[in-house]
């Protein structure tokens, strides 16, 4: 799970955006990209049978829990700016 929190002390809006990566672990590491659990994690939203460490940067960014939370924060900030 990834949580991104935002607080603007001058104007008081705040947000806590969460995203979660769903998937399964492999029996052994595969792939040369990424770090941490990436070589052992098979994401549910990725190409079937590929670990996070086997995905291209573009594929990984599209399904990454960090990227999803960051895009949610961007959307929230855009709404606050329009408000």
N, C-alpha and C positions, 0 to 999 in steps of 0.2 A: 504494500500500500504506500502511496505517496500522498502527503498532505502539504499543501502550500498555503501559508497564511499571509494575509495582507492587512495592514492597519495604517491609516493615514492620520497621525496625531493632530494635524492642523484642521482637518475637516471631519474627522471621526468615522468615515465609512470603513468597514472591516469585512473580511471574507475569509472563509476557510474552505478551500477546494480540495476534494479528495478524488483519487483514482486508484484503481486496483488492477493488477495484472492477474488474469486467471490462466491456469495451465497445469502442467504436470512435470515431474522430474524424469530425466532419462536415467538409464542404468549406468551410463558413463559419459564423461564430457565429450562434446563434439563442437568443432568450429574454432576459429582463431580470433574472432572479433569479440569485442565487449569485455566485461570484467565481472567479478563476483560470481553470481549464479548463472550468468548468461550461457555458458557452455552446457549447462545441465537443465535448462528450462525450456520446455516446449510450450509456447504460448497458444492458447485456444484461438486467438484471432489471427495467428500467422499462417503461413503456408504449411500444410500438413507435414508433420515429421521433421520440421526444421527447428533447431534450437535458436535462441536469441543470438548466439554467437555466430550462427551461419547466415543470418539475414544481412542484407545491405543496410547501409545507414538510413536510406529512405524507408525501407520496410520497417525497420526497428522504430524509427521516429513516429511512424504512423500508428503504431500500437503500444508504444511505451507508456507505462502508467505515469511517468514523469512528464512526458509530452502531452498526454491527455489533461493532466492537472494544470500544466502551464497554459494550454490553449483555453481551458475553462477560465483561468484567471484573466487572460487577455479579453475574453468575451465579457466577463464581469466588469472589468475596467472600462471597456467601451460603453457599456450600459450606464455606468456611473457618470462618465464624461457627458453623456447625452442628457442625463437627468437634470 
